[in-house]
Amino acid sequence: MLTTSVGTAYESHNLRRDFRRVTAAAGLGARWVPKELRTSFVSMMSYQGVPVEEIARLAGHASSRTTEVIYRRELRPVITTGAEVMDQIFRPKQPSAPIADAAR
């Protein structure tokens, strides 16, 4: 729970308002919401190759399935890596070049 400077609970609408002030002051615009920090976190962890299970744990999800469903676009690098590995496994083998006649 976040609290104000006097110790009372920080209400969600006040948090969003203050967050927008910060993003506007940083030159990012005033349309951001705090949830985007979480999405950015998941994206960066995924891009760096952190396993989905670890991202789920760090994001506070009870199951990696929740992370996969909610953040499937942000997890794309992980999915792409899996696809690349499968492509390597099932890539058609190139015919080998004929061996030159050693007698020549």
Secondary structure, DSSP 8 states (H G I E B T S, - for coil): --B-TTS-B--HHHHHHHHHHHHHHTTS-S---THHHHHHHHHHHHHTT--HHHHHHHHT-SSHHHHHHHTTTTTHHHHHHHHHHHHHHH-----------TT-
